[in-house]
Amino acid sequence: MDLLKLLTRGTVYECGIEDTYERAVSKLPSGFREEQLVPDPDGVLCLTYANVELHVFQGRVNNLVVKLAGMQAALTTDDGTSIPFDSSCSLDQIVSTLHALQVPWRVHSEHCLDQVIELITAGSASLEFVARGGHVRLNRIHVTEGESF
């Protein structure tokens, strides 16, 4: 999976925050699963494909999550170069990659707690890093309604 559009535009599979349920379903690859997360008619619906979740509330996507554990992901540059961008990457590697690709970012300090460090990119994608065993590694990437660069 190429994550560059997620970092720069806040989209995955061409789906983004505020897309309608119908648009999101039309853009997802075949084979996605649909699951009601809250047993309530107005609850959150989760559309899942591989390690990607789209959370739908009141008919609109309000959260995109890419869980990187066990997933090989990369950023593909304009010249076709593939740069690893997954849970094996350290905070230093990710920051270097963002700089090299000129993706604007900042520390998302309101979400830095305990063993978690979070950066947010120009596409309003939040990169969550978790400290484990003396290493700080990328855990997941998410775009959430109401959070912006």
C-alpha positions in Angstrom: 0.0 0.0 0.0 1.3 3.4 -0.9 0.7 5.9 1.9 1.8 9.2 0.3 -1.7 10.2 -0.6 -2.7 9.6 3.0 0.0 11.9 4.3 -0.4 14.7 1.8 -4.2 14.6 1.1 -5.7 12.6 4.0 -7.2 10.0 1.7 -6.9 6.2 1.4 -8.4 4.4 -1.6 -9.5 7.9 -2.7 -11.8 8.0 0.4 -11.5 10.9 2.8 -13.1 12.5 5.8 -16.7 13.7 5.2 -17.2 11.3 2.3 -20.6 9.7 2.3 -21.0 6.1 3.1 -22.1 5.4 -0.5 -19.0 7.1 -1.9 -16.7 5.3 0.5 -18.2 1.9 -0.4 -17.9 2.7 -4.1 -14.2 3.5 -3.8 -13.1 0.6 -1.5 -11.6 -2.6 -3.1 -14.0 -5.5 -3.4 -13.9 -7.8 -0.3 -14.2 -5.1 2.4 -16.1 -6.0 5.6 -18.8 -3.9 7.2 -19.3 -4.1 11.0 -21.5 -2.1 13.4 -19.1 -1.0 16.2 -21.8 0.4 18.5 -25.1 -1.5 18.8 -27.2 1.5 18.1 -28.9 2.6 14.8 -26.9 5.9 15.0 -23.7 4.1 16.0 -20.4 3.9 14.3 -20.2 1.7 11.3 -16.7 0.3 10.4 -15.7 -0.5 6.8 -12.6 -2.7 6.9 -10.2 -3.8 4.2 -6.9 -5.4 5.1 -5.3 -3.1 7.7 -7.5 -0.1 6.8 -10.6 1.0 8.7 -13.0 3.7 7.7 -15.4 4.7 10.5 -18.8 6.1 9.4 -21.0 8.0 11.7 -24.4 9.5 10.6 -23.7 8.5 7.0 -20.3 10.2 6.7 -16.7 9.0 7.1 -15.3 10.6 10.3 -12.1 8.6 10.9 -9.6 6.7 8.7 -7.1 4.3 10.3 -4.2 2.4 8.8 -2.9 -0.2 11.3 0.7 -0.9 10.4 1.5 -3.9 12.5 2.5 -6.8 10.3 1.9 -4.8 7.2 4.6 -3.8 4.6 3.9 -0.3 3.5 5.8 2.2 1.5 5.8 5.7 0.0 6.3 5.8 -3.8 8.0 8.9 -5.1 7.3 10.5 -8.5 10.3 8.7 -10.0 9.0 5.3 -8.8 11.3 4.9 -5.8 9.7 3.0 -3.0 10.6 4.0 0.5 9.6 1.7 3.5 7.1 3.4 5.7 5.8 0.8 8.2 6.0 -0.4 11.8 9.7 -1.3 11.4 10.5 2.4 10.9 11.9 4.5 13.7 10.8 8.1 14.5 14.1 9.3 13.0 13.6 7.4 9.8 10.1 8.7 9.3 11.1 12.3 10.0 14.0 12.0 7.5 11.6 10.6 4.9 9.1 13.3 5.4 11.8 15.9 5.0 13.2 14.2 1.9 9.8 14.1 0.3 9.0 17.7 1.5 5.9 16.6 3.3 5.1 19.3 5.9 4.6 18.0 9.4 4.6 19.1 13.1 4.4 17.5 16.5 0.8 16.9 17.4 1.6 17.6 21.1 -2.0 17.3 22.4 -1.7 13.5 21.6 1.7 12.9 23.0 1.1 11.0 26.3 3.1 8.4 28.2 4.8 6.2 25.6 3.1 7.8 22.6 4.5 10.5 20.3 2.3 11.8 17.5 3.1 13.9 14.4 0.6 15.4 12.0 1.2 16.0 8.3 -0.1 18.6 5.9 -2.8 16.1 4.8 -4.0 16.0 8.5 -2.7 12.5 8.9 -1.6 11.7 12.4 1.4 9.3 12.7 1.3 7.5 16.0 4.6 6.3 17.4 4.8 4.0 20.4 7.8 3.4 22.6 8.4 -0.3 23.3 11.6 -2.0 24.5 13.7 1.1 24.1 12.6 1.7 20.5 10.1 4.2 19.2 8.3 2.7 16.2 5.4 3.8 13.9 2.2 2.1 15.1 -0.6 3.5 13.0 -1.7 6.4 10.8 -5.1 8.0 11.2 -7.1 11.0 9.9 -9.8 12.1 12.3 -12.6 14.6 11.7 -11.9 17.9 13.4 -8.1 17.4 13.6 -6.1 19.4 11.0 -2.6 20.5 10.3 
